[in-house]
Amino acid sequence: MALKFSSCLMVCEANICRSPLAQAILASLCPELRVDSAGLSARDKDPADAIYVEMARDANLDLTRHQSKRVTRDLLNESDLILIMTPEQKGRLTQRYPESSGRVMLLGHWMNDRTTISDPHKKSREAYQQVFDQIRAACNGWAEKIR
């Protein structure tokens, strides 16, 4: 049974690594879905992490125009589904915006171990690749349920 969503917000911490990548991947898998991203502690208008810009390009995805932004009540209210990276982030988000709690789920929800997707920022290239692979697998899981 397919889940019916028209919009999705990807949320991570700074909106420069995980959520922009997840946004690009899920949007490519579900073109009918409006996908956006934001960060719990993001600064405005930072570019995507250079390593993910390169990795995304190699996967035929474009992060070059991404500009970070902070989560807002309006962004949350415009989203049918809100996907976050860690249980801790879910707790912080729903504490700040309790009215959104019924729409917040882990990006890794459909993975076997409901994977927490850790932040690779300023870690090794291998860490970036591991998180890239996790995000791609998690987005594939969601795409199968949304289609």
N, C-alpha and C positions, 0 to 999 in steps of 0.2 A: 504494500500500500504506500503510495507516494504522499509525502507531507506537502501541504500547500503553503508556500510562502512567496511573497512578491518582493520582499526586501530583507537584506541581511546586513548587520554591522559587525565587523571583525574588530575585536578590542585586544590590545596588548598594553605594554607599559608606556613606551615612548612613541609608538606609531612610526617606527623607522625600519624595523626588521620583520617581525612575525606577522603583524596584522596587514601591512601592505602586501606582503607576499601571499598570504591567505586570500586577501581580496582579489588579487590578480588571478590566482589559480581557480578559485570558485567561480569567478565571473567568466573565465574561459570555459569552464565545464558546464555552467548553467547560464547561457546568454540571456535567458528570459528573466533572470533574477537581478534586481538592482543591488549591487554589493558596494559597501563603503567601508572605511576603517577609521579608527581613532585610538587614542591612547589615554590611559588613566592619568598619567603624569606627563603627557606630551607637551612640548613647546610647539608653537605655531610655525609652520612653513619650513621645517627641517626636511632635507631630502631623504630618500630611502638610503639605507646603508649601502655603501659602494659594493661590498661583496655580494649582497643580494641583488643589486642592479645587474651585476655581471652574471650571476647564476640564473636570474630570471631571463635575461637575454638569451642565454644558452638553451633555455627551455621555451623559447619563442613567446616570452611574456615581457611586457614593458613596464618598468618601474621608474623610468627617467623623469616623468612628470609628477611623481608623487610629492605631496607636501603634507607633513604631519599636522595633526590637529588633535585637540583635547576632546575627550568625551563630553557631551553636553546632554541635557535633558531633551532638547529638541532632536538631536541625532538618535537618541534612544527611542523617542516616541515615534519617529519616522520608520522604525525597523520592526518587522514582524518577528525576526529571529536575531538574537545577539549572541555571538560566539566568542568566548574568551579562552585564554591559553592555560590558565591554572585555577585550581579551586580557590586559592588565596585571592586572586583577582576577582573571581565570582563573588566572594564574600564582601570585598571592598565595594564592588560595583553595586551590589544589591543593598548594602548598607546605606550608600549615598543616594541611591535611586530605588527605593523599595517597590515603587509601582512598576518597575521593569522586571522584577524577579521571575515572573512566570515565563518570560521570553529569553532568559539567559541560560545558556548551556555551554559545556566545554566543547571546544573545537574537536578534541579527540574522543568525544562521546561514543562514536560508533567503532572505535578501534578496540581490539581485544581487551586491553588493559586500561581503557579510558585514559590514554596517555596524557600526562601533563606535558605541555610543550614549553620547555625552558628557554630562556633568553640566551641567544648565542653571541650577543653584542660584545665585541672586544675579546672574543675567545678565538680558538684556532679555526682554520678553514674547515677542518674535519667536523668541528662542532656545528658550524654553519651548514655543512652538507647534511649532517644527521638531522638537524631541525628542519631543513628544507624538505628532506624525505618524509619526515613525520607530518609536516603540514600538507604535503601533496597527498599522502595516504589519508589523512583526516578529511581533506576536502573531497577526495574521491568517495569516501564513506557518506558524507553529507549529500554529494551530488546524486548518488544512487537512491537516497531516500527522497530527495526533492523532485527528481525527474518524474 
